[in-house]
Amino acid sequence: MALRLAVVAAALATAAGQRGRPRGRRWDTLKSLRETPKDVKGGARLEKRDGKSRFMLISTQRSGTHFLMHEVRKNRAVHTYDEIFYRYNSKKFSVDQMRSGIEMFFGARSYKPGVIDGRFGWAEKLKSRAYDKPGVPDARGGTIQYNQGPMAYWYTFAETMERLDVSVIHLIRRDIIRAEISHYFLNNKNRPCVPQDKLDFIFKAALQRQAQVRRMQDFFAKTKTVRSLEVDYEDLLADRENFKRVYEFLGLEFIRTNESKTEKLHPTDIPWYDYVYRLDPATGKQVCPWKRKKA
């Protein structure tokens, strides 16, 4: 079992570290899951600005989107919202909902209930056009996940970004195993560690995650009309100075703070395999290694 784990982990680690364009015939023809360029329809437009003050953060689950948005909103000229399509990521998610929801969020369409998430006062602000009034700083950004439209309807997503003059930040988490372990805990909050019989599922999901990331990288590489920036979660977490690229991309002043990494163990300080149950040879019982380290 240990040898098998080591082999699989090494293969995944090597794959996670690759940054170039994926190779292989299946990547040669790049298509969205449910559309082609001829399916794309236009929509509402907004006044052209500097191409920076409106932005969308795109990523996949457990990749650090909340962390990035939390840091960016330290600049008070920025209004950010996490997952504008929260709870709307089912298989029935339509291209019209994605397009109209993004237009709604950026003020190009009147607010309508049931299209985007209106919690935390956002519904009232969008209804009243509070962020569209003269003199109000309008650096506005929201988060969208791969499975909330862009992966299935890339051409429409790209056309909407260009039409509304919206820049895109593509956030990647290189450690795909740790990301999937985090996703497992999200769905199994009562489990302190991952059972060993779930590792096959974790590894398969990690490879699927990597394939999705690479596909999205190819979309960006072949779509020159979308202004975009790719950043890595691990780099941002390691040194806050790396946020300077993000601020510059958005045309904002880089906010420096005296905050530093907490002295307590951060989840990324613990090896991913310590989040997996193992058998204690002394007692014959299953133990959760990271719990011991934290103690």
Secondary structure, 3 states (H helix, E strand, C coil): CHHHHHHHHHHHHHHHHCCCCCCCHHHCCCCCCCCCHHHCCCCCCCCCCCCCCEEEEEECCCCCHHHHHHHHCCCCCEEEECCCCCCCCCCCCCHHHHHHHHHHHCCCCCCCCCCCCCCCCHHHHHHCCHHHCCCCCCEEEEEEEHHHCCCCCHHHHHHHHHHCCCEEEEEECCCHHHHHHHHHHHHCCCCCCECHHHHHHHHHHHHHHHHHHHHHHHHHHCCCCCCEEEEEHHHHHHCHHHHHHHHHHCCCCCCCCCCCCCCCCCHHHCCHHHHECEECCCCCCEECHHHHHHC
